[in-house]
Structure formats: C-alpha cells, structure tokens
Amino acid sequence: MSALELSMEERLTAGDLIAELSRMAARVGPNECAWPGLTTYRFTSPQPLQWEEVQSLALCCVVQGRKRVVVDGVDYFYDPFRYLVLTRGMRFQVEVLEASPQLPFLSLVLQIDPAVVRQVCADMADRTTTTFHRPPGHSTAQAYVSAVEQNLMGAVLRFLRSISAGADRRVLAPGYLREISYRLMQAEQRSRLLAAAMTEHENNPVTAVIRYVRDRMAEPVTVAELAEHVFMSPSAFAHLFREVTGMAPYQFVKTMRLDRARVLILEEGLAVGEAARAVGYPSLSHFINEFKRYFGVTPGTLALQRNGVRFRIERATSAAEGSAVRGSR
C-alpha cells in the first residue's frame, strides 16, 4: 500500500505533533493560546520542583523531554507521548527533568469541561446522565499516566491546528475537543475519566463504586456487594449504574479489569499471567479469551507489539531531534 492510500490517521506521525507544538510554544516558559484553557510549554533546561494547581479536569501531554509530577507524595514520570490526567482543584508539584536548547521540553495542558466528558459518555451510551450534587468540603485526587495512541494523537493534532483560525476555532475546535474526550474514554480511560469528570458530584454512588473496584482490582466482587457499599438495593443500584454509564455493573467491572490488564502488559511490561492475576482472573485461559473478545487481539500479541510501538516513537523523536540540530546550525 502506498503512502497516498493510507488513511489520514495512519499518515500522522509523532513528528507532526512535535512540530505543531514547537510552533505554538515559541517562547520559553508557558505560552497562552487562542483557546481558553490551553497552555503550551517550552523549556530549554531542566526546571526545579515547583507547586502548581489545575482549575478543571486537565489533560497534560509531553511530546518532547521528560517530566516528574508529584501528587499526594506519589511520583508520576512521563516522557514523549505519554499523558497525565488531573482533576479539578488538584495541587501538585512539577519538575522538568530533560530539556536542552537543541531538544527543548515541549508539552501542553488542556483543560476539559467535565460536562463535555459526561455528555460524550451519555452519547456513547445513547442515554442522558443522572444529575448529582457534590457534598461540601469533599474532593478526590486521582492521577494516572498513559500512552498517547494514534487516534488520540490525531485528535489532539487536529484540535491544535484548528484553533489558529477564527472560523475553524469556532466551528471545528469544539468537535475536536469532544473527539479528544471520546478517545480518552476508549479502553482503560473510560472508567477513570468518567470518575474524574464527576468529582463535582461526589455523592454519586457510581463514582464511589468505581473507586471501590479500582482499589480491589485483584479481588472478586459481586453486584450485591457493590450495591451494599453505596447503601442501595441491587436492583436500584444496577438501574442507576446503567443509566449513568450505559453498561451493567458486571460488564463495567469486567472492562475495568481488562483495561487495567492492558496497561500492565503494554505500559508496565508484566507477563500475561502476572497481569491476569493482578486484575482478578484466576483462570489464564478465561482471561485470554475475554481479552481477545474485548480488544480483538490476544494479550500475548499485545506484548509482542509493545517493543514495536516504543521503537516507532523513539525513531520519530530521534528524527525531530535531528531536525532541531540541523535547524540550529
């Protein structure tokens, strides 16, 4: 197949996003953008640890360099084409670990209205979400690091390109922002992003159950146990859960386990058997069958793909580095 026959998504490369962000982050330090809630960053040297705070659900993506974020005493490291999701009002510390004039640190922080995430979730389920109210003085702090996949990279790149022109910014950018939310909610991000988007509705029992399951990923849980945790009858809880998420509780828990297993295999390098046990599957054959049914590939195939993905990202980053060095001569 020739390059002309490839789809737009397949033709996009990591270097495209690096080039676009390099153009937008022209100055050292934070760069304000035409889109409210979007800030791009460029640093040409490592930066010391400092406190920051986000005012909304935020996508933080590094495309060049390396960064450390400390949330509640926990270190999160992310480097090219990994992203961190932070919830509203979260205070955290940031340190830029790798940056130079030849290869500057480049990143973006995009604040996303939680209402957009909830609406996208409702549209995915073809339902409307139930409204809840947040109890005073209560908040959560959830953070996680994931790899930027091809579809998400394409959505982010289209969004960045669209905000440079007035008409595109008004007509196209909101749709691309919805696409970013949609892409984030694929695979392991669905349960996590939905929970983060509903932090202003903390008496929502669905949010409480998602946290409960996440903390007990390797343990067996029943719908009755989940309902009891939020002081509801199993039937009422199941109805509410399906209304909010568009899925039955058992199905949602299964996707959480499989999503987490995918991260353990693809991002953390665990063996298939180790990942299966970590997410509560005592039968390896049952885990492999469920995984293939959900993702379309076996976990073993995914493990083999891991090194190939890393090689392509490293190759794109090396190409961008070479361009930067040639451009500085």
Buried (B, 14 or more C-beta within 10 A) or exposed (E): EEEEEEEEEEEBBBBBBBBBBBEBBEEBEBBEBEBEBBBBBBBBEBBEEEEEEBEBBBBBBBBBBBBBBBBEEEEBBBBBBBBBBBBBBBEBBBBBEBBBEEBBBBBBBBBBBBEBBBBBBBEBBEBEBEEBEBEEEEEBBBBBBBBBBBBBBBBBBBBBBBBBEEEBBEEBBBEBBBBBBBBBBBBBBBBBBBBBBBBBBBEBBBBBBBBBBBEEBEEEBEBEBBBEBBEBEBEEBBEBBBBBBBBBBBEBBBBBBBBBBBBBBBBEEBEBEBBBBBBBBEEBEEBBEBBBEBBEEBBBEBBEEBEEBEEBBEEBBEBBBEBBEEEEE
